Amino acid sequence: MIRALGHEPIMTYNQTDFVKDRGAIEVQFGKYAFVAHDLFVKHLSFFVSDVIDVGIEILPMKSLEAEMSSGVPYYERDLLNVIRQGRGVPAVPLVLVGVKP
C-alpha cells in the first residue's frame, strides 16, 4: 500500500519481553510513559498480527512504586487508565498484574 502511493516504507519491528503460548508479557518497572506504548502499540500489534491472544503487563503496585525513583508506573493508576478508556480500548485482551514488596 505504501509503495503503491509512491513512498518507501520504513522497516520497523516491535519487540516484547516474552511470548509463550500466545501470550505476550511485558515487565514495566521503567518510566510510566512506556506502559501506554506497551498497551496501545506492542500488545495490540502482536494481537492484530495473530501472534498472541492476550497481553500481560506486570507493574509495581503503589506501595512498591513509593520505594522507587521518580517517574515509575504503578498498577493502580494504569488499571484506572485502562478502565477509563472504556470497553474495547485498547482492542486486545489484557491482564494487568501488580507486584508489591
Rosetta blueprint (number, residue, H / E / L):
1 M L
2 I L
3 R H
4 A H
5 L H
6 G L
7 H L
8 E L
9 P L
10 I L
11 M L
12 T L
13 Y L
14 N L
15 Q L
16 T L
17 D L
18 F E
19 V E
20 K E
21 D L
22 R L
23 G E
24 A E
25 I E
26 E E
27 V E
28 Q L
29 F L
30 G L
31 K L
32 Y L
33 A H
34 F H
35 V H
36 A H
37 H H
38 D H
39 L H
40 F H
41 V H
42 K H
43 H H
44 L H
45 S H
46 F H
47 F H
48 V H
49 S L
50 D L
51 V L
52 I L
53 D L
54 V E
55 G E
56 I E
57 E E
58 I E
59 L E
60 P E
61 M L
62 K H
63 S H
64 L H
65 E H
66 A L
67 E L
68 M L
69 S L
70 S L
71 G L
72 V L
73 P L
74 Y L
75 Y H
76 E H
77 R H
78 D H
79 L H
80 L H
81 N H
82 V H
83 I H
84 R H
85 Q H
86 G L
87 R L
88 G L
89 V L
90 P L
91 A L
92 V L
93 P L
94 L E
95 V E
96 L E
97 V E
98 G E
99 V E
100 K L
101 P L
